[in-house]
Amino acid sequence: MPLVAHNNLPTFARLSDHGQVVLSAERAQQQDIRELHIGLLNMMPDAALTATEHQFIRLVGASNQIAQLYVYPFCIPEQDRGPEAQAHINEHYFDFVDLREKGLDALIITGANPVSPSLEEEPFWEPLIEIVRWAEQNVASTLCSCLATHALLKFDHGVERRRLPQKRWGVYNHQISHPEHPLIWEINTRFDAPHSRYNDISKEQFEQAGLTVLANSDEAGVHLAVSADQFRIIYFQGHPEYDAISLLKEYKRELWRYIDDVRDNEPRFPEHYFSTEAGNIATLFLEQAMSAKASGTAPPDFPDAALEQLVDNTWGDTGKAIYNNWLGLVYQLTNLDRHKQFMEEVDPNDPLKLNQRA
């Protein structure tokens, strides 16, 4: 599916420079290809705003169905933004009121960094729920990432996420269940995926809420699940959108927080992510930085270049395949122009029907 650069969002140029097919709005209008219009609710904080936008739009654009993809990033105004991030939003993002009026085929909701003790106290809570309620009646499917998954399970099913003893972050092996489900059709039965979170909703909690778990890790927990109707809401706890260096950036941030006495304890390495050589480089840097701090001298530069060469992306192909399957189903349902009636007829106990009927 070619992406359409329908505004001057820098992510479109960046993706084009890296080889992704991106059509100009003028060229797209000259082609007789169906369109899909996808909202991207970006709730990530300022430091991760544009990186998250790029990651999700890249995954959408990697799909190979025959359609032109219009992606509309938007934010929740109630979230506090700094001047630079707000300027980016003002210039490149859309207003949900306008998107609601024009209509969307599908919706992606990113995670967010919580700032309150409970989800209901977050500034994004009520606006998020309003958007989700609208989407239930007006888009073919909503795909949720991490904290968005926790918020919807809390609101729709009363499921309380549980605080983990320590941050769960790293790259973990997963196994699929229900291999006949069209979302995971013909993907590897075992695959890697990154996780990064302090809270968890267990497989048992998902299943007790009547949801279907499609991919789970014995070590990291649920990666992918779907609503009882098998398609209307897609739940991710893992992060298939992550770049190869996303966890490295998180580790670097936490390590500097430790060096600067913002956090009390040294951060662990992301699990199953650093090689022995990468771990040795990171350990040596920390020793040198702490020594410089003790002597009152400037710390060394973080060894970004050396470590970036030693981390791998072992999850990207599977993430693309799942998004491809998702957008293919959205394409088929919206092509029928009756996805609401279709979803009412789907047997939630027979997800194969979704593949057969679509």
C-alpha positions, 0 to 999 in steps of 0.5 A, spaced: 500 500 500 503 506 498 502 512 503 500 518 500 503 525 503 497 529 503 500 534 508 507 536 509 508 532 515 516 530 515 515 523 516 513 522 509 519 525 506 523 521 511 520 514 509 521 516 502 528 517 503 529 510 506 526 507 500 518 507 502 513 508 497 510 515 498 505 518 493 504 526 492 497 528 493 497 530 486 500 523 483 495 519 488 489 523 485 491 521 478 491 513 480 484 509 480 486 506 486 482 505 493 483 509 499 484 507 506 483 513 511 487 511 518 487 515 524 493 515 528 492 518 535 499 519 538 499 520 546 506 519 547 510 525 550 514 530 547 520 526 547 517 520 543 512 524 539 515 524 532 519 517 533 512 514 535 509 517 529 514 515 524 514 508 527 507 507 526 506 510 519 512 506 517 508 499 519 502 502 515 506 503 509 509 496 509 503 493 508 502 490 501 495 491 499 492 495 493 490 501 496 492 508 497 493 510 505 492 516 508 494 517 515 492 522 519 496 523 526 492 527 531 493 528 539 488 530 545 489 537 547 488 536 554 495 533 554 501 538 556 506 539 550 512 543 550 513 549 545 517 545 540 512 539 540 506 543 540 508 547 534 509 540 530 502 538 532 499 545 530 503 545 523 502 537 521 497 534 525 489 534 524 483 536 529 479 530 531 473 534 530 474 534 523 476 527 522 470 525 526 466 529 521 470 526 514 470 519 517 475 514 518 476 507 516 480 505 522 484 507 528 491 506 531 492 509 538 499 509 541 501 508 548 502 514 553 507 515 559 502 515 565 503 521 570 497 519 575 496 514 580 490 511 576 488 511 569 482 515 570 486 521 573 490 521 567 488 528 563 487 524 556 482 519 560 475 522 558 477 524 551 480 518 549 474 514 552 470 519 547 474 517 541 474 510 542 466 510 543 466 514 537 470 509 533 466 503 535 460 505 531 464 509 525 471 505 524 472 498 521 477 496 527 481 500 532 488 498 534 491 499 541 498 499 543 500 498 550 497 503 555 491 504 550 490 497 551 490 497 559 485 503 558 480 500 554 480 493 558 479 498 564 473 502 561 470 496 557 471 490 562 473 493 569 480 489 568 485 492 573 492 492 570 497 490 575 504 493 577 510 489 576 516 488 581 520 491 576 520 494 569 519 489 563 523 490 557 527 487 552 525 482 546 522 476 548 519 470 544 512 468 543 508 463 541 501 464 537 495 460 539 489 460 534 493 460 528 487 460 523 485 467 525 486 472 519 490 477 523 496 472 524 494 468 518 501 464 515 506 468 520 511 464 524 508 460 530 514 463 534 517 470 533 520 475 537 517 482 540 519 487 544 516 489 551 517 495 555 512 497 561 511 497 568 504 494 568 501 488 566 494 485 564 495 477 564 493 472 559 488 469 564 485 477 565 484 477 558 481 471 557 476 472 563 474 478 560 472 474 554 477 476 549 482 472 545 489 471 546 493 470 539 500 471 541 503 470 548 510 469 551 511 465 558 516 470 560 513 477 558 506 475 557 500 477 552 503 480 546 496 480 542 489 479 543 482 481 540 475 483 542 470 477 542 468 479 535 475 477 533 476 484 529 473 490 532 479 492 537 486 489 537 490 489 543 497 490 543 501 489 550 508 489 546 511 493 541 512 491 534 512 498 531 519 499 535 526 500 531 532 496 532 535 502 537 528 503 541 530 499 547 537 502 546 534 509 547 530 507 553 536 504 556 541 510 554 535 515 557 535 511 564 542 510 564 543 518 564 538 519 569 542 514 574 548 518 573 545 524 574 542 522 580 535 522 578 533 515 579 536 511 585 538 504 582 542 502 576 538 500 570 538 493 568 540 491 561 533 490 556 533 482 556 535 478 550 537 484 547 544 486 548 550 481 546 555 480 550 560 485 547 554 490 547 553 489 555 561 490 555 561 496 552 555 499 556 558 497 562 565 500 561 561 507 559 558 507 566 564 505 569 568 511 566 562 516 567 561 514 574 569 515 575 568 522 571 563 524 576 567 522 582 573 526 580 568 532 577 570 531 570 566 531 564 563 524 563 565 521 556 560 521 550 555 515 550 557 510 545 551 510 541 555 508 534 558 502 537 552 499 540 547 501 534 552 496 530 550 490 535 543 490 536 538 487 532 531 487 529 528 480 530 521 482 530 520 487 524 517 482 519 512 479 524 510 486 526 509 488 518 505 481 517 500 482 522 499 489 520 498 487 513 493 482 515 489 487 519 489 492 514 487 487 509 481 485 513 479 493 514 480 493 506 475 488 505 470 490 510 470 497 507 470 495 500 463 491 502 461 498 505 457 494 510 462 492 515 457 494 521 452 489 518 458 484 517 461 484 524 454 483 527 454 476 523 461 474 525 461 468 529 466 470 535 467 462 536 469 461 529 474 466 527 475 463 520 469 466 518 472 472 518 477 470 513 472 466 509 466 472 509 471 478 508 
